[in-house]
Amino acid sequence: MIWLTWRQFRAAAAMTAGALAVLAAVLAVTGPELAGDYSAGIAGCAANGDCGRFFDRFFDEHQTSFLAVTLVVLVLPALVGLFWGAPLITRELESGTHLLVWNQSITRSRWLAVKLGLVGLAAVAAAGLCSLVVTWWSGPLDRSAAPGFGLMDPLVFGARGVVPMGYAAFAFVLGVTVGMLVRRTLPAMAITLAVFAALQIAVPLLVRPHLLPPVSASFELGRDNVDDFLVPGGGAGPGAHVMLAPAIPGRPGAWVLSGELVDGSGRVLGDEGAGVLVPVSLTSGPCGTSAMREPGEGAMSACLAEVNRLGYRQRAVYQPFERFWPFQWIETGLYALLALGLTAFCFDRLRRRLS
C-alpha cells in the first residue's frame, strides 16, 4: 500500500520538492547580503540614536521581495488542498479504479490511513520547510517592518512559525473530504479553494483577535503612533491635522485591533487612518507660526507635546507582540483539531456510504 501510494504521489512530490529547492537556493544566496545590509545600517544609525529613518528606507527597498516570499507561504497550503487533497479520492471514483482497489485484501480503512498518513505528512513537511526558510530570510525585514506588516499582523502571521503546517494539514484533509462528498475533481478543487480562502479570511478577523483577551490602553501622541501631522502655515486654519498610525508607543510589533483619537474628556474624535482636526492655537505657543519655522523635528515634537498637554490621546485595543508564539500554538492546535475531525468523517463515510 505504501509503494502504491508513493507511485501515485511521486510526481507531485518531486515537483513540490523542486520548487522548494529553487526557493531555498534563491533565499540562501540573497539572505546573507540582506542580513549584512541590515547590520551595517543598524551600526550606522545607532551612533545618532535614531534608526527610524533607516528602518523605513530598508523596508521600502525590499518590500516587494518581502511580500512575494510571504505570499508563497500563504498560498502553499491552498495548493496542497487543491492538487493533493481534492483528487485523492475523486481520482479513484472518476476512473472507476475504486471498484478494484476497495475489494482487495487491504481494507478501505487501511487504504485511506496510508493515503492520508503519507501524503498528509508530506504536506505538513513542505509547509514547515517553506515557512522555515522564509522566516530565516525575512528576519531583518521582520525587525524593521512598517506598521501593518509586523509578525502579529494578519498578512504576515500566517506565513511565519508553525501555523502554516496547521493550515497545510487542514487544507489537505479538507480537499479529501470535499472530494468524497462531490465525487468530481474539478468541482471539488473549486469548493476546497473557496472554503479554505473563506476560513483564512474569517479566522484573522473574527477568531484570532479573541484567542486571548486584548489589551486596552491610552497613549500620548508621538512619532510612533502618528502617521501624519500637518500644521498649516501662516497661522491659517482652526488647528493641526492629525492621523494616527496602527502602532503603539513603546510596544513594538503589537497588533493594533482598533485605534481612535480622543480628547481630554474621552470623546472620540476619529478612528485610526482618518485625519482629525485638533483645535490648537496656530498663532502663538509651540504650534504657532514663529515656533514652527525652526528647522528639524524639534519644533514638531514641541507642537505634539502641546497637543498632549491639551489632553488628546490615542486610545487603542491591541494584542502585544509577546503573544506571537502563544497565538501560533493555539491557532495551529485549532486547525489540527479541524483536520482530525474531518479525518474521522472521511473514515466513517468511506466505510459506510462511499461505493
N, C-alpha and C positions, 0 to 999 in steps of 0.2 A: 504494500500500500504506500509506503514511503517512497519507493522507487517510482511508482506510477505518478504520485503527486509531484515529485521532482521533475519528471519528464514533461508534465503538463505546464509546470510553472517556470522552468528554467529559462525560457526566452524572456519572459517579463523580468525575472530576477537579474538576468545578465544585462538587460537594457537599463534597469534602475541602478545596478552597481556601476555600470559605465558612466551614467550621468553623475552619480555621486562622486566617482573618482575624478571626473573632469572638474566638478565644482571644488572638491578638496584641493586639487592641484592649483587651480587659479587662486584660491584663498591662501594657500601656503606660499605662493610666490609673492602676492601683494601684501599679505598680512604683516611681515616684518618691517616693510617700508612704512606702512600705515602707523604701526606702533612707534617706529623711530621718529616720524614727523611729530607724533603726539608728545613724546618725551622731550624732544627738542623745544617744542612750543611751550610746554609747561615750564621747562627750565628758564626760558626767556621771559615769560610773563610773571613768574614767581618773584623776580627781582623787584618789580614795582608793586607787588601785592594785589594785582588786578588781572585775573585771567578771563574775565567775562568776554572781552572782545575776541581773544584767541579762540575760546570755545565756539562762539558764533561763527567765526570765519572758518574754522576747521570743519565744523559740522556741515556748513553750507557747501563747502568744496566737495564733500564726499556723500552728500545726502542721496543722490541718485543711486549710487552703489549700495548704500545702506538700505534703501527701500527695496532694491532689487533682490538682495540676498534674504531680506526679511520675507518678501513675498514668496520666495522659493520654499521656505519652511512652512508658510501658511498654506500653500497650495498642495504640497506633497500628500498630506492626509486625504484630501479630497480626491486626488488622483488614485490613491490606494483604494478608496471605496469604489470609484468608478471602474477601474480596469482590473483590479484584483478581486474585489468582493462581489460586485454585481454579476459577473459572468461565471462565478464558481459553480453555482447550481444550474443557472439557466442554460449554460453551455451543454450540460448533460441532457436537460429536458428538451431543448430545441433540436439537438441531433438524435435524440432517441436512445442514446447510449445508456441512460439510466436504467432501461429495461434489462440490460445485461449486467451492468455494474452492481445494481442493488439486488441481484438474485444469485450472487456468488456466495462462497463460504464466509466472506467478510461481511459482517453485519453493517446495516446502514449507520448505526451509531459510531462504529469504529471508523467507517469510511469518512464520516463527517468530522470526527475528532482529529484524525490525521490531517485532513484538509485544513481545518481551522487552526490546528496547532502549528503546522509547518509554515503556512502562508501568513498566518497572523503574527507569529514570532518574527518572520522576515519583515513584515510591515512595521512593527514596533522598532526593530533594529534599524531599519532605514531611516525612520523619523528621528530616532535618537542620535544617529551619526550625523545626519544633516543639521540638527539643532546644535550638536556639539561643535562642529567646525564653524558654523555661522556665529555662534556665541563667542568662540575664541577670536575670530577675525573682527567682530564688531565691538570688542571690548573698549578700545579707545573712543569709538563713536558713542557707545552707550554712556560713557563717563562724561561726554561733552554734549549730549543731545539737547536740542531745543525743547522748550515746553510742548507737550503733546507727543513727544517721541521717546519718552523715558521707558525704562523697563516695566514700570507698573501701568503704563498707558495701554489701552486695548490693542492698538496696532502692533506693538512690539511684544507684549506679554505672551501672546500665543505662539511666538517664534523663538522663545528662549526657554532654558531649563528643561524640565521633564514633561511639561504638559503636551508638547507635540506628540509624544509617544501615546498618551491617553487619547488624543484626537485620532491618531492613526488606527489604534485598536478599535475604537468605536466606529470610525468610518468604514473599516473593513467588514466588521460584523453587520453594520447597517446595510451595506451593499448585499451581503449574503441574504439577510432577512428579506429585503425588498425583492431580491431575485426569486426567492421561494414564493412570495405572495403574487408577484406579477407574472413570473414564468416566461418573460421575454427580455432579452438582453438590453436592447436599446431603451425601452421604457423604464426598465429597472435602473439603468445608469442615470437617466434624466431625473427620476424621482429621488434617487440617492443623493445626487448633487443638490437638488432643491431642498431636501430635508436637512442635509448637513450644513449647507450655507445658511439656512434659516436659523439653525441652532447656534452656529458660530456668531451670528449677529445678536441673537436674543440673550445668550449667556453673558457677554460683557455688559450689556445694557440692563438686564433685569436680575441676574443671579450674582455675578461676581461682586458688584458693589456691596452686597449684603452678606458675603461669606463670613465676614467679621464686622461688628458694629463700627461704622465710620466715626471719625473724629470731627467735632465741630469746634471752631475757634475763630477769634478775630485777630487781625494783624494790622500793624501800621503799614502805610504805603511807602514803597521804596523801589529801588531798581529791579529787585527780583520779581515783584508781583505787579508792576505797572508796565504795560506793553506800549502805551502811547501817552505822552504828557505834553500838551501844547498850551503855551501861554501867548495869546495874541499880542502883537507888538503895538506900541503907541498907546497902551492903556485902553485899547478898544475892546469891547465885549464885556459881558457881565461876569466872566470868571475864566478859570482854567479848564481845559478839556482833558479828562482822564479816562483811559481804557485799561481795564485790568487784564493781566496775563494769567493763564492757567498754571500758576506756580504759587508755592507757599514760602515766605521768607524763613530761612533757617531750617527748612525741611526739604533738602534737595531730593529729587526723584519721587516726591509724593504724587499720588494720583488724585487730582482735584475733581471731585464729583460735581460740585457746584460752587460758584463764587459770585458774590454781589458786593456792590459798594453801598455802604450805609453811612448816615450822618451821625452826629453825636447823640441823637435821641433814638437811634436804632431803626430809623425809617429807611427803607430800601430805595436807592436812587437809580440803580441799574444793575444788570447782570454782567457777568464776565463776557468780554468780547464786544460789549456795546459801549459806545462812548457816553460819558456822563459829564455834564457841565457842573463844576464845583464853584459856587459863588464865593470867590476870594478876591480881595482888592488888587487891582492891577495898576493903581495909581500911586500906591505907596507900600512900604513894607517889603518883605522878602520877594514877593511876586510882582513888585512894581517895575515900571519901565527902566528906571535907573539901575536897579539891582540886577535885572535880567540881562543888562548889557555886558556884565562881567564875563570874560571868556572862561571856558572849561565847564565842568559839571558841578562845580561848587554852587553856582547860582541856582541851578535847577534843584539840587539837593536841598538848598535852603528854602526854596519855594515849596517843595514837597513836605519839608518839616513844618512849614506854616499850615499846610493843608491838614497834616496830622494833628497839629495843635488845636485846630478848629473842631476836631473830633471825628473826622472822616476815617473810615476803616474798611478793610477788606474782611468780609465775613464768609468763611469757606467751610465746606464739608469735604473731607478728604480721607484717603487711605494712605498711611505713611509707608515709606519705602521699606521699612523693616518687615513689612508683612509680605514681601515678594515671595519668599520661599514657603511660608505657610499657605499662601494662596495657591502656589504651584502645586503643592501636595494635595490640598483639598480638592482643587478642580480636577487634577489627574485622577484622584480617587472617585469623583463623581462620574467621570467618563468611563472609568474602569467598571464601575457598578452598572452603568447603562450597557456596556459591552457584554458583561456577564449575563444580564437579564435577557438581552437579545439572543445570546448563545443558547440559553436554556430554552427559549422559544423555538429556535431553529431545531434543536434536538427533538422537542416534542412534536413539532409539525412534520419533521421528516419521518418519524416513527408512525404517526397516527393518520396523517392526511395526505401526504405527498405521494403521488403514484405516477 
